[in-house]
Amino acid sequence: MFSYIHPDNYENQLADKKQDMTTLFSCFDLPSAEIFTSKPLHYRLRAEFRVWHQDDDLFYIMFNSETKEKYKVEDFPVASRLINQAMKALLIIIKDQHELRFKLFQVDFLSTLSGELLISMLYHKPLDTTWEEKAKALKANLSVIAPVDIIGRAKKQKIIIDKDYVMESLIVGSDTYIYQQVENSFTQPNGGVNEQMLLWAQQATTNSGGDLIELYCGNGNFSIALAKNFDRVLGTEISKTSVKSAQINIKANNINNIDIVRMSSEEFSQAMNAERKFRRLEGFDLTAYNYDTVLVDPPRAGLDKESVALVSRFNKIIYISCNPNTLKENLLDLTKTHAIEKFALFDQFPYTAHIETGIVLIRK
């Protein structure tokens, strides 16, 4: 079923990715790539499965991305051990419970390195108090595996038992950071590789001083780990949920030099250029920041032209990319003013063609 997963061949597959990336970026003057590996199995902290009902039985299915053919999933070796335990236990418990299994069409799992688990159950039916009572009993039964919370979702409904987030602990060098990770919001799927990314970025900015501006800061993943290297950190993020989590995470880690504003990178660029005024920036004097270092971790589409122009103003650019092709497009512009100082590959997604890339650029 998962014939493409060959732990014994992991290093060879990673070497192929490195060669592909070297070829893709061959038009640039690159330093030697730093390679950060993943665990070969049980590295993924998120997973979602469709649920298939057949007579009295039910089971998880996934779809072949090419043929769209469905196949039964009994275990998922790339997901955390905790997810594998819970996915089996869940089906055993709900198999004979009509209220929990009827019209259930999808189950999402979010686990942590610190051992917490959040399960979202999606239905094609309204959820009532009977479902809620059964879900509470399900939570109690699954809690023998790990601290677990349950969410029921249906059209215009979200029932939370007892919370809709997990608290993750990431070890970065000699430091441990705490992060709230909310259901349905973006978090790094490979926790072990995320720890390595944070350490790499931390070391790349050691003794930087001045201020850090982070675009697309999410729940503060990078901002919190890098704050100790800067006088002040200003993060921008458009998602209300992520901004709220970032504020919680700043407080949980006892950090007092980070501010988060809810705005897109395009809006921040307009504010920087004094093209627009934003009430969300009341109390912030953007002219008072020392704009020396910027970190960007954009979506797959990369940076738009305005954002490229904005980040090119900074002396140091840290660019984390989940799409090497759009990164290459952005670098064609950024290398007109900056030189590539560091180049790193983070294998977030073993056994796939995807790889996370880290670049540090310094003004020429």
Steps between C-alpha positions, in 0.01 A plus 500: 500500500778741594754337271681830448608508867837327521692603814807311377502720191437829682854636460500426127168677454629801691814504287278515190317800645829673571608446141166631371534814711861552395390480136200729553712771664809452282459849354589649841831515683403263781701388801500128581158388613443416865279190515259438788351153507171364631425187693430235232170398666237650732608856433170659398293663775186558292286260301148492361299208367167451332273246667338227291189315618438149373211305655582476872864585450678833462860581422731778388574559136735718299506572129776437249601847386541387139223243445260637768441138599415453867688258724454382855737635766560290810818675607689803377877457550591863426270629778603516864469188711234680702285554190540135402389388845203734508373435149461127578355550847247754373346263247478217751315722749252661259426193287199403712398854597244625250506861626874532439536309173182596313574746217866530610698569182843625612735492799794739545782443748739760641772369734807651664852399592396575859233228489167681457234408247204678340242307298248672271201294386309634197135410436228530238236547769414743781667422834282493811541458877498120464800521267671730747453257790632211290796712391586574862505127570717449191746758630517320835566166329770639273670688786667174607716547188585869549347833602234535230228749401214449257336738252175424318438689177186517288343767282515827699592300814814457704477320835819502706579237768689654679730723294580554132877517528808313620804641679826403336849512655791539259864463603725744316861469607502553876157666500147358519214698346126451549254547215123490488393326179134545408290260295475599134780757521842455343773327701819336381411131439843355580582604856852359505599682182329816627731493804796483262367788290460717806853422620642574154320837489606573857866433420477698177396808699724464806630840617291675235357763733272768364142407418345207317197538275319175419239476227257205510589431864213254564481399865844648567695185412815686392442830682504337842813293437691796351392773743806456722726605209331838447406816686143487370294274275200616296296224341218532247232239439158523331327207676311603815539151646875498447540852643309394811720190537813708450394731786438198724836350405688822571351504849558126556870542420541814717624710208459877516659629179253368238203686352255343254276699266222350292568599143622349176848559363342717228332718764822524700681611185236771447541613861879509464467710186252733676248420228226408751428544867373205703319522832659164582835681513393760756772517763767366262757742367631317195770763451651406838595145400851408393418322173808281475364142492183357348371142507241374254328162492242557225236261363574291192434795269813672637539877531313741275689781330415755770623269776822426309559874475431536872736227623775615263533811720642292786867421545430136593220286362408159639274325251330172597326344201264205451513542121848506339358616166347822633810548717712490184278765339538726805876445514540620142392841632652487849849403379519826307559671835595212732744208505405152622691428819332178619304226326320224691269212415253377763343165418153564640337249264700178453409275205353790304649751258430783748772658710519813715777746413679761710699788352691782669575802281730790589497838327790529256 
